Amino acid sequence: MKYPEEFVLGLLAKQGAVDAYSDQSVQAGNRWREALDELEKARGEKGRLKFPRNYLLPLCFFIKGEFGIWIEALGGPEKRFKDLENREAEAQAEWDEEMMREREAEKGLNDHIDSYLRTTSLVYKRRSEVIEAIREIDNIAEMFYQEATDIRCDLIGFKKPAEFEEIRAAGMERMRVLLPEAVKGLESLEKYVAERADDGLVEPFSEWLTDLFDRLSSCELKSETMEATKHELDVILEIMRRMTNGTRNSDTDIEEWLAARIKKVKTLALKQAAES
């Protein structure tokens, strides 16, 4: 198959960006490891140092950590370590930034191929759109899970009964807002995925999602005692925990298939460019 010239040229440009950022991240990683190695050697955490510093340095850092006092007689000038620590932190930050740029460039390359495949393969387009829906499901479930966990954690502790009831009532009031919002946001996504369940790769995920969604929708939040409230929240949190875990592990089938198609097109398109 011969790919359109415009698509190949775009792919080459994005692959060039990936290669450039990859090289920069490797260099930044090397600088970070060198800075870390120097810091560890200076602290006596790596290599062998002559007595007594290899014994006294850990004591010096312990005293600094516990009491905020640096004893120069034990560890030497503190500025020397501060400078090395700053250098290591800066080098690590630089490496993190270069790695982020490399990942963004890789995403740009994959998105370029994804857009092309969506216009040439109906099966690919449907499965790619399902993955988009799964990511939206994960976002909704994760936001709900975090807020609901905070509410559940508020019920843990030693407080007076009156305070407990006040906290319980406030938590349930908030949950009666959060749960319908989550159900409403998930409803259209669950229906969207279910309508594509005739696809063999989508079907297992769709059945699993529908089961969890039905269980979540049936939660009524009618408890009026502390123990009943805790149990009710635990049930809801378990459903949402399973939902977030499942959406993040959905790559076992659908995303692996998409990734394989993207990889194949990239390989063939680069080969076509090299031979032209």
C-alpha positions as CSV (number, residue, x, y, z in Angstrom):
1,M,0.0,0.0,0.0
2,K,1.3,3.5,-0.9
3,Y,0.5,6.1,1.7
4,P,-0.4,9.7,0.7
5,E,2.6,12.0,0.4
6,E,1.1,14.6,2.8
7,F,0.6,11.9,5.5
8,V,4.2,10.6,5.1
9,L,5.7,14.1,5.2
10,G,3.8,14.8,8.4
11,L,4.9,11.5,9.9
12,L,8.5,12.2,9.1
13,A,8.3,15.6,10.7
14,K,6.8,14.2,13.9
15,Q,9.2,11.2,14.0
16,G,12.0,13.8,13.7
17,A,10.7,15.6,16.7
18,V,10.5,12.3,18.7
19,D,14.1,11.4,17.8
20,A,15.3,14.9,18.7
21,Y,13.6,14.9,22.1
22,S,14.7,11.3,22.7
23,D,18.3,12.3,22.2
24,Q,17.9,15.3,24.5
25,S,16.3,13.2,27.2
26,V,19.1,10.6,27.1
27,Q,21.7,13.4,27.5
28,A,19.7,15.0,30.3
29,G,19.4,11.6,32.0
30,N,23.1,11.1,31.8
31,R,23.7,14.5,33.4
32,W,21.2,13.6,36.2
33,R,22.9,10.3,36.9
34,E,26.3,12.0,37.1
35,A,25.0,14.6,39.5
36,L,23.4,11.9,41.6
37,D,26.5,9.8,41.6
38,E,28.6,12.8,42.9
39,L,26.0,13.6,45.6
40,E,26.0,10.0,46.8
41,K,29.7,9.8,46.9
42,A,29.9,13.0,48.8
43,R,27.4,11.7,51.4
44,G,29.3,8.5,51.8
45,E,26.3,6.6,50.3
46,K,28.4,5.2,47.4
47,G,32.0,4.0,47.2
48,R,34.4,3.9,50.1
49,L,35.5,6.8,52.2
50,K,38.3,6.9,54.7
51,F,37.5,6.8,58.4
52,P,36.0,8.7,60.1
53,R,33.8,10.5,57.6
54,N,32.1,7.4,56.4
55,Y,30.9,6.8,60.0
56,L,30.3,10.5,61.0
57,L,28.5,11.7,57.9
58,P,25.3,9.7,58.5
59,L,25.3,11.0,62.1
60,C,25.7,14.5,60.8
61,F,22.8,14.2,58.3
62,F,20.7,12.6,61.1
63,I,21.3,15.5,63.4
64,K,20.5,17.9,60.6
65,G,17.2,16.1,59.8
66,E,16.1,15.8,63.5
67,F,17.3,19.2,64.9
68,G,18.0,21.3,61.8
69,I,21.7,21.8,62.9
70,W,24.6,21.1,60.7
71,I,27.8,20.2,62.6
72,E,30.7,21.1,60.4
73,A,33.2,19.2,62.5
74,L,31.4,16.0,61.6
75,G,30.5,16.6,57.9
76,G,32.6,19.4,56.7
77,P,31.2,22.5,55.0
78,E,27.4,22.2,54.5
79,K,27.5,24.4,51.4
80,R,29.4,21.7,49.5
81,F,26.5,19.3,50.0
82,K,23.9,22.0,49.3
83,D,25.5,22.8,46.0
84,L,25.6,19.2,45.0
85,E,22.0,18.7,46.1
86,N,20.9,21.7,44.1
87,R,22.8,20.5,41.1
88,E,21.2,17.0,41.4
89,A,17.7,18.5,41.8
90,E,18.1,20.8,38.7
91,A,19.5,17.9,36.6
92,Q,16.5,15.7,37.6
93,A,14.1,18.5,36.8
94,E,15.7,18.9,33.4
95,W,15.5,15.2,32.7
96,D,11.8,15.1,33.8
97,E,11.1,18.0,31.4
98,E,12.8,16.4,28.5
99,M,11.0,13.1,29.1
100,M,7.7,15.0,29.1
101,R,8.6,16.6,25.8
102,E,9.5,13.2,24.4
103,R,6.2,11.7,25.5
104,E,4.3,14.7,24.0
105,A,6.1,14.2,20.7
106,E,5.3,10.5,20.7
107,K,1.7,11.3,21.4
108,G,1.7,13.8,18.5
109,L,3.1,11.1,16.2
110,N,0.6,8.5,17.3
111,D,-2.3,11.0,17.0
112,H,-1.2,11.8,13.4
113,I,-1.4,8.1,12.5
114,D,-4.6,7.7,14.4
115,S,-6.3,10.5,12.5
116,Y,-5.2,8.9,9.2
117,L,-6.4,5.5,10.2
118,R,-9.8,6.8,11.2
119,T,-10.3,8.1,7.7
120,T,-9.3,4.8,6.1
121,S,-10.7,2.1,8.4
122,L,-14.2,2.0,9.9
123,V,-13.3,-0.7,12.3
124,Y,-10.2,1.3,13.5
125,K,-12.4,4.4,13.8
126,R,-15.0,2.7,16.0
127,R,-12.5,1.1,18.3
128,S,-10.4,4.3,18.6
129,E,-13.6,6.2,19.5
130,V,-14.4,3.6,22.1
131,I,-11.0,4.2,23.7
132,E,-11.8,7.9,23.9
133,A,-15.1,7.0,25.7
134,I,-13.2,4.7,28.1
135,R,-10.8,7.6,29.0
136,E,-13.8,9.9,29.7
137,I,-15.3,7.2,31.9
138,D,-12.1,7.0,33.8
139,N,-12.0,10.8,34.3
140,I,-15.5,10.8,35.7
141,A,-15.0,7.8,37.9
142,E,-11.6,9.1,39.3
143,M,-13.0,12.5,40.2
144,F,-16.0,10.9,42.0
145,Y,-13.8,8.3,43.7
146,Q,-11.5,11.0,45.1
147,E,-14.3,13.2,46.5
148,A,-16.2,10.2,47.9
149,T,-13.1,8.9,49.6
150,D,-12.6,12.2,51.3
151,I,-16.2,12.1,52.6
152,R,-15.7,8.5,53.8
153,C,-12.4,9.4,55.5
154,D,-14.2,12.2,57.4
155,L,-16.2,9.5,59.2
156,I,-13.0,8.0,60.7
157,G,-11.8,9.3,64.0
158,F,-12.7,10.0,67.6
159,K,-15.3,12.6,67.8
160,K,-18.3,13.4,70.0
161,P,-21.6,11.8,68.8
162,A,-23.0,15.2,67.9
163,E,-20.0,16.0,65.8
164,F,-20.2,12.6,64.1
165,E,-23.8,13.1,63.1
166,E,-23.1,16.6,61.8
167,I,-20.2,15.2,59.7
168,R,-22.3,12.2,58.6
169,A,-25.2,14.4,57.5
170,A,-23.0,16.8,55.6
171,G,-21.2,13.9,53.8
172,M,-24.5,12.3,52.7
173,E,-25.8,15.7,51.5
174,R,-22.7,16.1,49.4
175,M,-23.0,12.5,48.1
176,R,-26.6,13.1,47.1
177,V,-25.2,15.7,44.7
178,L,-22.1,13.8,43.5
179,L,-23.7,10.5,42.8
180,P,-26.4,11.7,40.4
181,E,-23.8,13.8,38.6
182,A,-21.6,10.8,38.1
183,V,-24.4,8.6,37.0
184,K,-25.6,11.2,34.5
185,G,-22.1,11.6,33.1
186,L,-21.6,7.9,32.8
187,E,-25.0,7.1,31.4
188,S,-24.4,8.3,27.9
189,L,-20.9,6.8,27.8
190,E,-22.2,3.4,28.9
191,K,-24.9,3.5,26.2
192,Y,-22.3,4.6,23.6
193,V,-20.0,1.6,24.5
194,A,-23.0,-0.8,24.7
195,E,-24.1,0.2,21.2
196,R,-20.7,-1.0,19.9
197,A,-20.7,-4.3,21.8
198,D,-21.2,-6.2,18.5
199,D,-17.4,-5.8,18.2
200,G,-15.7,-8.8,19.7
201,L,-13.0,-6.7,21.3
202,V,-15.5,-4.2,22.8
203,E,-18.1,-6.7,24.0
204,P,-16.3,-8.0,27.2
205,F,-15.6,-4.4,28.4
206,S,-19.1,-3.3,27.6
207,E,-20.7,-6.1,29.6
208,W,-18.4,-5.4,32.5
209,L,-19.2,-1.6,32.4
210,T,-22.9,-2.1,32.1
211,D,-22.9,-4.4,35.2
212,L,-21.0,-1.8,37.3
213,F,-23.1,1.1,36.0
214,D,-26.4,-0.7,36.9
215,R,-25.1,-1.4,40.4
216,L,-24.0,2.3,40.8
217,S,-27.4,3.5,39.5
218,S,-29.2,1.4,42.1
219,C,-27.5,3.0,45.0
220,E,-30.1,5.2,46.9
221,L,-28.2,6.9,49.7
222,K,-31.0,6.5,52.3
223,S,-28.9,5.5,55.3
224,E,-29.5,7.5,58.5
225,T,-27.0,5.9,61.0
226,M,-23.3,6.1,61.1
227,E,-22.7,2.4,60.5
228,A,-25.2,2.2,57.6
229,T,-23.7,5.3,56.1
230,K,-20.2,3.8,56.2
231,H,-21.4,0.6,54.6
232,E,-23.3,2.5,51.9
233,L,-20.2,4.6,51.1
234,D,-18.0,1.5,51.1
235,V,-20.2,-0.2,48.5
236,I,-20.2,2.9,46.2
237,L,-16.4,3.3,46.6
238,E,-15.8,-0.4,45.7
239,I,-17.9,0.0,42.5
240,M,-15.9,3.1,41.5
241,R,-12.6,1.6,42.4
242,R,-13.3,-1.3,40.1
243,M,-14.4,1.1,37.4
244,T,-11.2,3.1,37.6
245,N,-9.1,0.0,37.7
246,G,-10.9,-1.5,34.7
247,T,-10.7,1.5,32.5
248,R,-7.0,1.8,33.1
249,N,-6.4,-1.8,32.3
250,S,-8.6,-1.8,29.2
251,D,-5.5,-1.9,27.0
252,T,-5.3,-5.7,27.3
253,D,-7.4,-6.0,24.1
254,I,-8.6,-2.8,22.4
255,E,-5.7,-0.5,22.9
256,E,-3.2,-3.3,22.1
257,W,-5.0,-3.8,18.8
258,L,-4.9,0.0,18.1
259,A,-1.2,0.2,19.1
260,A,-0.3,-2.7,16.7
261,R,-2.1,-1.0,13.8
262,I,-0.3,2.3,14.5
263,K,3.1,0.6,14.8
264,K,2.5,-1.2,11.5
265,V,1.5,1.9,9.6
266,K,4.5,3.9,11.0
267,T,6.9,1.2,10.0
268,L,5.6,0.9,6.4
269,A,5.3,4.7,6.0
270,L,8.9,5.2,7.1
271,K,10.0,2.4,4.8
272,Q,8.1,4.1,1.9
273,A,9.8,7.4,2.7
274,A,13.3,5.8,2.8
275,E,12.7,4.1,-0.6
276,S,11.4,7.1,-2.4
